[in-house]
Amino acid sequence: MTQLTDLRSDTVTKPSQAMLQAMVAAPVGDDVYGEDPTINALEVKAAAMFGLEAGLFCPSGTMTNQIAIKAHTAPLTEVICDVTSHIYQYEGGGIAFNSLASVALVHGERGKMTPEQVEAHIRPLDNIHFPETKLVSLENTCNKGGGAFYTLDEIGAISEVCKRHELALHLDGARVFNALVASGDEAQDYGKYFDSISVCLSKGLGAPVGSVLLGSKEFIKKSRRIRKVLGGGMRQAGILAAAGLYALDHNIARLQEDHRKAKALEAVLLQANYVAQVLPVETNIVIFKLNDKYTDAAFIKALAAQNILAASFGPQMVRFVTHLDVTDEMQEHLLQVLNALNEAQVPA
């Protein structure tokens, strides 16, 4: 049996030996007291990379997003985001539960909103029937959009709308480094536009856990209090932060290899007789729609028989996500299996 190829997500990556060594060697302290030197170093480094003042290390991207939303909003206010965004679809209704805020949903293109769409969803302040618009949240890259990404120019245009209406702008940067590698934009420039940024370390960068919330010193001070209330205060977590530091130092540029593998998958799928549509591949996410030859369940079962794991992404929809644990040998096996499925008989 060939080695297991897990394409369900880039969250399935495991720490390399070098990352594990960095974790074991990390100096630690009590982070709730602000005394963990490795966490402090990670927060400073991440903030500097994005041109912001301070950072806050958290267990997950859901927590960093939810802290940011709560810090930016109040009850009876509203968040503008795309209908496919992670903060709306995949964070358990946390906006309502944690912040008592409502959501204005935009139907963007592959998860991306335009400045005109954002402006059209801003509520008039003099109408008491509506919640008060307070925050705009972008996702980069857009998961349900097949890894589509905002460029710096597009972000700048939305930021201008936000500034004109005195709205905060948050970035769910779950795969922000994929966007930066693909676009060639500089992380440092993001600080000009965003009031807060969530940077995930446990996806394409390969760390086992963790995200960093970035913003001004005042914003992070407020966010640190919210993190405590949500149960996110950690103690000697520098062991985890060390993995994040290693990831930032070693695993960003190599994301282009994941993108290359995803494009190769796209090329094969576009020619496959069982595929009706492939969303344009821009980064490391490949989403495609099957025709009537396979259901998504049958297709995933056929892959599993070849020791390949994939995720159903809705009726007839399948998602592959490439990552640093997908070797060249795994990629070649996957391409061979995808080609062979053109001739395969579908099991009853």
C-alpha positions, 0 to 999 in steps of 0.5 A: 500500500502506498503512503497515506496522502491526506489532502483534506486540509493543510491543518493535517501537517505534522511538525518536522524534526527541526521544528520539534527540536526548536520546540524542545529547546524553547525557553518558557515562562508564564505567559499570563504574567507576560513572562514567556520569552518565546511567546513574546518573541513570536508576538513581536516578530509577527507584528513587525512583519505586518507593520503593526504594533503588537501581537497576541498568541492564541490557540486557534484562528477561530479564537483570534477572529472572535476576540477581534470581532468582540474588541471591535464591536458591541451589542446591537452592532453589525459585521459586514463579511462575505456569505462564505467567510469562515467567521460566519460559516465555520466558527459555530455562530460565535459572532452572536454568542460572543459579541451579541452582534449581527452580520450583514452578508455580502455575496461576493465573487469566490469569497471576495467583496468589492468596495461597492458591495461593502459600501452598499451594506453599510447601515444608515446611522439615523434609522433605529430599525437597523444595527449600527455597522461597526466592522468589515472582515475580509478573508485571505485567502478565501477558503470556500472561494478555492483559495482566491485572494485579495491583492493589496490594491483591492484591500486598499480600496475597501480600506478607503470605504471603511475609513470614510465611514469610520469602520474597523477593518479586520483580516482573517488571515488563515492563509495570508502567507499563501496570498502574499506568496502568490501576489508578491505583495509585502506583509509589511504593507498590511498594517496600513490598511487593517486595524487587526489581523489574524495570522494562522500558523497551523495551516500551510506553515506547518506549526501544530497549533496557534494563531497570532492576533495583531493590532495596535498596542491599545487593541491588543491590551483589550484583546488580551483581557478578552482572551482571558475571559474566553479561557485562552490564557496559557502558561508555559506555551512557549513550546508551541510558540517556538513552532510558530517562530520556526514556521515564520523563519523557514516555511513561508517561501516554500508555499509556492511549492504547494501552489505548484502542486495545486496547479498540476492537480487543476490541469488533470481535473480540467481534462477528467471526464468525471469533472463538471467544473474546477474553480480557478486555482490560485494558491493551494486549494483545489475545489471541483464539482463532479458530474453524474459519474460520481457522487462526492461520497463515491468519489471520496471512497474511490480515492480512499481505496488508493490511500488518498483522503479528500474532503467533501465540500457540498453536494458533488463538490470535493476539495483538495488542499496541498501542503508541506507533507505532500511529497513528490511521490504522493503527488505523482500517485495522486495524479495517476489515480485521478487519470485512472478514474477516467476509465474506472467503473463506478461501484454500484 
